[in-house]
Amino acid sequence: VVLFCLGCGRLPELREERFETQPMNNLKFISCLLWNMSGYDDAGATAAEIINPRHVYPRALSISVCLVSVMYLLPVLVGLTVLPDVDAWHDGSFVEIGGLIGGPFM
């Protein structure tokens, strides 16, 4: 949240023509998607403890999927404003992005 708040002023600088698209590796995408969305399958285990699960579950899952998606998307967008070359991203890139946006504080 802090990274996004410090970097949201840079978002107008983000231009689509700065990025080149490359073919997506479907296996890596599915693996990452399954990893990030794990835990939703456990919802059935607690259904007996929820009052009115037919109403609560769809709403809770919809809200959580939206929140998870936004919480992944916003830091990446801010990161693209300071490190637009995605091929140069590696483990620890968000530490570097934080330093470029927020200085030593981040």
C-alpha positions as CSV (number, residue, x, y, z in Angstrom):
1,V,0.0,0.0,0.0
2,V,2.8,2.4,0.9
3,L,4.6,1.6,-2.4
4,F,1.5,2.3,-4.4
5,C,0.8,5.5,-2.5
6,L,4.3,6.8,-3.0
7,G,4.3,5.8,-6.7
8,C,0.8,6.5,-7.9
9,G,1.8,10.0,-9.0
10,R,4.0,8.3,-11.6
11,L,1.2,6.3,-13.2
12,P,0.4,8.9,-15.8
13,E,3.9,8.4,-17.1
14,L,3.2,4.8,-17.9
15,R,2.7,4.4,-21.6
16,E,1.6,1.3,-23.5
17,E,4.0,1.8,-26.3
18,R,7.0,1.4,-24.0
19,F,6.3,-2.3,-23.6
20,E,6.8,-5.2,-26.0
21,T,4.7,-8.2,-25.6
22,Q,6.1,-11.7,-25.7
23,P,4.5,-15.1,-26.0
24,M,3.2,-16.3,-22.7
25,N,4.4,-19.5,-21.1
26,N,1.1,-21.2,-20.4
27,L,2.6,-23.7,-17.9
28,K,4.2,-20.9,-15.8
29,F,1.0,-18.9,-16.0
30,I,-1.2,-21.8,-14.7
31,S,1.4,-22.6,-12.0
32,C,1.5,-19.0,-10.8
33,L,-2.3,-18.7,-11.0
34,L,-2.8,-21.9,-8.9
35,W,-0.3,-20.8,-6.4
36,N,-1.8,-17.3,-6.0
37,M,-5.4,-18.6,-5.7
38,S,-4.7,-21.6,-3.4
39,G,-6.8,-21.7,-0.3
40,Y,-10.1,-21.1,-2.0
41,D,-10.7,-24.8,-2.1
42,D,-10.7,-25.0,1.7
43,A,-13.9,-22.9,1.8
44,G,-16.0,-26.0,1.7
45,A,-14.4,-27.4,4.9
46,T,-15.8,-24.5,6.9
47,A,-19.2,-24.3,5.2
48,A,-21.0,-25.9,8.1
49,E,-19.8,-23.2,10.5
50,I,-21.1,-20.3,8.3
51,I,-24.6,-18.9,8.6
52,N,-26.3,-18.8,5.2
53,P,-23.3,-20.0,3.2
54,R,-25.2,-19.8,-0.1
55,H,-25.3,-16.0,0.3
56,V,-22.0,-15.4,2.1
57,Y,-19.6,-17.6,0.0
58,P,-20.3,-16.1,-3.4
59,R,-20.0,-12.6,-2.0
60,A,-16.8,-13.3,0.0
61,L,-15.1,-15.1,-2.8
62,S,-16.0,-12.3,-5.3
63,I,-14.6,-9.7,-2.9
64,S,-11.5,-11.6,-2.2
65,V,-10.7,-12.4,-5.8
66,C,-11.0,-8.7,-6.6
67,L,-8.8,-7.6,-3.7
68,V,-6.1,-10.2,-4.5
69,S,-6.1,-9.1,-8.1
70,V,-5.9,-5.4,-7.3
71,M,-3.2,-6.0,-4.7
72,Y,-1.0,-7.8,-7.3
73,L,-1.8,-5.4,-10.1
74,L,-1.2,-2.0,-8.5
75,P,2.4,-2.6,-7.2
76,V,3.3,-4.1,-10.6
77,L,2.0,-1.0,-12.4
78,V,3.9,1.3,-10.1
79,G,7.0,-0.9,-10.6
80,L,6.7,-0.6,-14.4
81,T,7.0,3.2,-14.1
82,V,10.6,3.0,-12.7
83,L,11.7,-0.4,-14.2
84,P,9.9,-0.8,-17.5
85,D,12.1,-3.7,-18.8
86,V,10.2,-6.6,-17.3
87,D,12.9,-9.0,-18.6
88,A,15.3,-7.4,-16.1
89,W,13.0,-8.1,-13.2
90,H,14.3,-10.8,-10.8
91,D,13.8,-12.0,-7.3
92,G,14.1,-8.9,-5.2
93,S,13.1,-6.4,-7.9
94,F,10.4,-5.0,-5.6
95,V,13.1,-4.0,-3.1
96,E,14.9,-2.2,-5.9
97,I,11.6,-0.6,-7.0
98,G,10.8,0.5,-3.5
99,G,14.2,2.1,-3.2
100,L,13.8,4.0,-6.5
101,I,10.3,5.2,-5.5
102,G,10.6,5.8,-1.7
103,G,14.3,6.0,-1.2
104,P,16.1,4.3,1.8
105,F,12.8,4.3,3.7
106,M,11.4,1.7,1.4
